[in-house]
Amino acid sequence: MWNRFTNLGDLAVMLPLAATIAVWLAAQKQFSSSLRWLLAFGSAGLLVAISKIAFIGWGIGSSDFDFTGISGHTMLATATLPVLLYLLSRAWLPRHSTLALATGWLGGAAIGYSRLEVHAHSLSEVVLGFACGLLVSSWFASKTAERYSSKAAVCLLIPALVVFNLQFGNKAPGQDIITRLALAISQHEKPYSRTDLHAESMTGQNGRRP
């Protein structure tokens, strides 16, 4: 069950959904909100990528916290799902917008837990992923208080459902791309792994590979 559920947070699902939100905001003539969303989402995604490149390429992590890079699935879900629900609530249940955000955060937390269950990430990686997503979604919501019509909300909900239906279960090659990029930049032949991190901690090596 967890192996299937965790795919909800995959880049294959969340990136098209984030793009749908940006396009929808622009269609509502909320150009500043659309740009704000893209900036926040993109910045968090860049931070996740940098943390993974740093570890895969150079072994920069923490054996004490079992940290090898921020959980992308957790960040993506915690950033995107609350914003989607928040925007829909601004049309249908404006008084319950905070509840909509909280529901999205619970969804992000569930994705984070699934990453632990499938042994894809450690607790520190999931916590940081949740914190990044929380910062993105809460900051965006704090800057976006517009009311939308029910018709506009339907125009967001339908494409979102289409994205879920078409993309759920698919896996984007994000991790493979990051790995190839990290190796190209670092000029190392093999990526660092979690096993390397703990082995070097045990032997007292400095985490650098020739």
N, C-alpha and C positions, 0 to 999 in steps of 0.2 A: 504494500500500500504506500509506504513512504517513498519508495523508488519512483512510483508514478506521480505522487503528489508533489514531490520536489521539483518536477519538471515545470510546474507552474511558474517558478521563479527564473526559468532559463531565459537567456538573452533572446532566444528565438520568439518568446512570447512577450517579454517586457519591452524590448526595443520597439517593435511595431506598435505596441500599446502606448508607449511614451510619445511616439511620433503622431499617433492618432490624436492624442490630447493636444499636442502643439498645433496641429493643423486645425483642429476644432476651435481652439482659442482664437487663432488667426481669422477663422471664418466668422467668429462672433465679433470681429474687429477689436479684439483684445490683444493687440500686437505686443504691447509691453509685457502682458502676462505670458504670452506664448514665448517670447524671448527669455523671460525670467525662468520659465520652466525648463527650457532647453539649456540655459546656462547652469542652473542648479543640478539638473540631471546629468549633464555632460561633465561637470566638475567632479561629481561623486564617482562617475564611471572612470574618469581619468585617474582619480586617487586609487581606486581599486586596481586598475591596470598597473600603475606605478608600483604599488606594494607587491604585486605578483611578479613583475619584471625584476624588481630588486632582489627578490628571493631566488627566482628561477635562474637568473643570470649570475648573481654574486653570493647567494646564500645569506642575504641580509634578512634575518628573522630573529626569533627568540625561542630558545629551547625551554626556557623557564615557563613561558606562556604557551608553548606549542604553537607559535605563530609563524605562518608561512605566507600570509597574504589575506587581505580582507575578503570576506565571503561576498562574491558578486551576486549570487542568487538572493541572499538576504537583503542586500542593499537595494537591488532592483525592485524587489517586491515591496519593501517597506517605503520606498520612495514613490512608486507608481500606483499601487492599489489605493492608498489613502487619498491621493490626489483625485483619482477617478471617482471614488465614492463621494469625496467632498464636492466636486463640481456637480455631480448629479444631485446631491442634496441641496445645493444652492437653488435648484429649480423646484424640487418637489417637497423637500423638508428643510427649509432654511434655518428653522429654529434648532434643528438637530445636526447641524453641520459638524459640531465637535464630536458628536457620537459617530458620525460617518467616518471622520478621521480616525477615531479610536478603533473602529471596526477594521479599517484598513491596516492599522498598526498591528492588531492582533493577527491579521492575515500574514503580515510580514514576519511576525514572531513565529508563526506556525511554519512558514517556509524555513526560517532559521533553524527551528527544532528538527525539521526534516533533514537538514544538512548534517546535523549531528547523528541522526538515526542511520543515515546511509554512509556514515563515516567519511564524508567528503571534506569536513572542516572540523576544527577544534572549537571549543567554547569561546576562546578569545577572538577568533576570526569571525564567528557568528555575531558576537556582541558588538564588535566594531562595525560590521556590516549593517546591523540594525541601527546603530547610532548614526551612521552616515545617512541611511535612508530616512530616519526620523528627522534629522536636521533638514534634509531636502524638502520633505513633505510639509513639515510644520512651518518652515520659513516661507514656502510658496503660499500656503493657506493664509498665513498672517498678512500677506501682501495682496491677497485676492479676495475681495468681499462682494464682488458683483453678483447680482441676481440674474438668473437665466429663465427663459420660458420653458414650458414643458416640451414644446416642439423642439427647441434647441437641445434639451437634454436627451430626447429620443435620438436625435442626430448624432449624439455622442455614444449612447448606449448601444445602438445597433452595430456600428463599426467595431466597438470594443468586443461585443459578443462574437462577431465574425472573426476577429483576431484570435480570440480564445479557441474558437471551434477549429480554425485552420492550423493554428500553430501549436496548440497544446500537445505535448508528446514529442515535438521536434526538438532537436538540440543544435544550437548554433556552434560553429567552430571557434568560439571566442578564446577558449583556453589554448587550443592548438596555435592560434595566431599569436597569442601572447608569448607562448613558449618559443616559437620560431623567432619572434622579435627579440626576446631576451637573449637567446643564444647568438643571434646576429650581432647584437650590440656588445655583448660581453666577450665574444669570440671564443666561447667555450663549446666543447663538443657535446657535452651532456648537461641536462638541466639538473639543478639541485633538487633534492627530494626531502620530504619530512624525515626519512631515515638518515640522510646525510646530516641534517640539522642536529639530531640527537646523538649521532655517532661522533660528530666533531665536538659536541659539548662534553661527551664522556672522555674523549682523548685530549681535550684542551686545545684543539686546533683553532685557528683564527677564522675559519669559515671561508677562506679564499682558495680557489682552485687554479692550478697552473694552466 
